[in-house]
């Protein structure tokens, strides 16, 4: 049987979707399965035959979705707003008691009685309870499925009339609260619309928003004028008393759709040629919860050496083990030097969901799927107080639909199963581990076990894997409490046999795609790819592979998902094939000021730069107005001069005639005026001597110092 709780099945006919159902509950003994439609807003759970559904799945009448349509609700806790968390937690507090009453809650009569009793105790209405029950069941029985659907609320496109300034405050508020900016009211919007229409949206002008903004400041926010170098310059209000360019950009972005802007600025023909819509792609995701696993870490009792230098002793590794509570099957493993810490926990959780055949192959160990068939996620993780008591752990649990439980302080006995695995690990492997910590070695004068270290971390990991494979497949648990069903079927108390028996019956395992696990474990973000490089947090990156593939061609821009290590931002990694591959990118020279910095240091440096720019902006706007006014004066003087000197009798054809000849004459004229004359002061002195020697009595006589000068003067005089 390959039908699991939380699987999503779709039914189609002639390419048309008929229904899409989620599996809520499975019972193989009574051949029953309960499903609910996720496309019908008023759907309720339905009982069906498990064998009939399996036959439909085998025949192709039903298809199992690889990715969960409700994966969009699997978001980290830190990305949710306080209001979303409040509404979700309130809804969960109301229904958490009844959703665990399975399968009674799925029966219509039982459900009516349970909900009626709940309404009397909580004062909530039936519509409220049914609403969030459907959210919970359709969304995969996860708390995050109860998140409010804010995207369906509000009045998109409707004008707002706030009483105070909206949006993010300016950075200058840190210096003075009075520098917060102005409120954009109806009068300001009318000013925006006037200049957007008259300047920004003029056909074939393509004036920038910056130009539009300066024109608006110059003509609508002038308080007085002053004369600077002969130019009358308008004096505008202080920066915090005029709308910012960001407010103008927001008004353009929200009130003028992109199509309207492009058609107005580029023209209809250009729009149809270069900017017509190109419909995009589809994104799919999948996830699912599982059974209760215990997870814990210990420092192994062995010293290891470096894989690069056998003379370097690198200390004792940290071992994380994940164990299934019911079968005692080891389902996950991590060995390294992280922790015990959150990073070590995430590595162990990620290993729990991966294909163990591929994992063992990385260490040169060939196994079959039956030898280690564990690649599922649990419904509950039971761990120590520490790594799992954090916001990251809560976020991981809610995103994957996993309930996290922590043992009380100093109560390792409550996790006896996983603790016993560590004891077995040390006792079993100690004779084959040079460098193992032994009690008898601690006597004064005894051997130094540290100097006996000969294993690398890869050697030690291979040993642990071999021990796990042996224990999972052949360890007979003499004191395992077999129940009546196990005894009836003659199931041996061996982890793998218990696992296989449970898989065919009332198991609680859930399939989760490893990519979804990594999505909630690894730190990732979206970056913009343009002709300037891959841009992330104000830094630019590149690599040869992207250049060869044409990612940085001018005119193209796209979003891509990256992974990064916030401890050093010298590199980022572009995630390919849903995170199965990475492309390493290097920091560009223009971002070298961020070399060897952490992400926190980068953010602080950028904040300081923005603050300095914001403080300077008040004087910068005035300088922009000054420049615009001077350029306007030059333009008007030229227009007035041409208007006064132009011959009105000339036709357009006569004015355009002989342009080439006119250009040649103007060029010759400029050549003579711009010609170089070396030692000009001495030449002037010799010229004066010639004039004095010529004829002192005749004041009109003149002998030029050269014939070229005479010819030039004759030409000028006509």
Secondary structure as GFF3:
##gff-version 3
##sequence-region A 1 718
A	DSSP	beta_strand	8	13	.	.	.	ID=ss1
A	DSSP	beta_strand	16	27	.	.	.	ID=ss2
A	DSSP	beta_strand	32	37	.	.	.	ID=ss3
A	DSSP	beta_strand	46	49	.	.	.	ID=ss4
A	DSSP	alpha_helix	50	59	.	.	.	ID=ss5
A	DSSP	beta_strand	62	64	.	.	.	ID=ss6
A	DSSP	three_ten_helix	69	73	.	.	.	ID=ss7
A	DSSP	three_ten_helix	77	79	.	.	.	ID=ss8
A	DSSP	alpha_helix	82	99	.	.	.	ID=ss9
A	DSSP	three_ten_helix	104	106	.	.	.	ID=ss10
A	DSSP	alpha_helix	108	122	.	.	.	ID=ss11
A	DSSP	alpha_helix	126	138	.	.	.	ID=ss12
A	DSSP	three_ten_helix	143	146	.	.	.	ID=ss13
A	DSSP	three_ten_helix	150	152	.	.	.	ID=ss14
A	DSSP	three_ten_helix	171	174	.	.	.	ID=ss15
A	DSSP	three_ten_helix	177	179	.	.	.	ID=ss16
A	DSSP	alpha_helix	186	195	.	.	.	ID=ss17
A	DSSP	pi_helix	196	200	.	.	.	ID=ss18
A	DSSP	alpha_helix	209	220	.	.	.	ID=ss19
A	DSSP	beta_strand	222	228	.	.	.	ID=ss20
A	DSSP	beta_strand	231	236	.	.	.	ID=ss21
A	DSSP	three_ten_helix	239	241	.	.	.	ID=ss22
A	DSSP	alpha_helix	245	255	.	.	.	ID=ss23
A	DSSP	alpha_helix	258	266	.	.	.	ID=ss24
A	DSSP	alpha_helix	268	274	.	.	.	ID=ss25
A	DSSP	beta_strand	291	299	.	.	.	ID=ss26
A	DSSP	beta_strand	304	305	.	.	.	ID=ss27
A	DSSP	beta_strand	313	315	.	.	.	ID=ss28
A	DSSP	beta_strand	318	324	.	.	.	ID=ss29
A	DSSP	beta_strand	330	336	.	.	.	ID=ss30
A	DSSP	alpha_helix	342	353	.	.	.	ID=ss31
A	DSSP	alpha_helix	356	361	.	.	.	ID=ss32
A	DSSP	beta_strand	376	377	.	.	.	ID=ss33
A	DSSP	beta_strand	379	383	.	.	.	ID=ss34
A	DSSP	alpha_helix	391	400	.	.	.	ID=ss35
A	DSSP	beta_strand	403	406	.	.	.	ID=ss36
A	DSSP	three_ten_helix	412	415	.	.	.	ID=ss37
A	DSSP	alpha_helix	416	429	.	.	.	ID=ss38
A	DSSP	three_ten_helix	430	432	.	.	.	ID=ss39
A	DSSP	three_ten_helix	439	442	.	.	.	ID=ss40
A	DSSP	three_ten_helix	449	452	.	.	.	ID=ss41
A	DSSP	alpha_helix	457	474	.	.	.	ID=ss42
A	DSSP	alpha_helix	484	488	.	.	.	ID=ss43
A	DSSP	alpha_helix	495	503	.	.	.	ID=ss44
A	DSSP	beta_strand	510	511	.	.	.	ID=ss45
A	DSSP	alpha_helix	514	521	.	.	.	ID=ss46
A	DSSP	beta_strand	524	530	.	.	.	ID=ss47
A	DSSP	beta_strand	533	536	.	.	.	ID=ss48
A	DSSP	beta_strand	539	542	.	.	.	ID=ss49
A	DSSP	alpha_helix	544	548	.	.	.	ID=ss50
A	DSSP	beta_strand	558	563	.	.	.	ID=ss51
A	DSSP	beta_strand	571	576	.	.	.	ID=ss52
A	DSSP	beta_strand	581	587	.	.	.	ID=ss53
A	DSSP	three_ten_helix	589	594	.	.	.	ID=ss54
A	DSSP	alpha_helix	599	645	.	.	.	ID=ss55
A	DSSP	alpha_helix	652	656	.	.	.	ID=ss56
A	DSSP	alpha_helix	659	673	.	.	.	ID=ss57
A	DSSP	alpha_helix	680	694	.	.	.	ID=ss58
A	DSSP	alpha_helix	707	717	.	.	.	ID=ss59
###
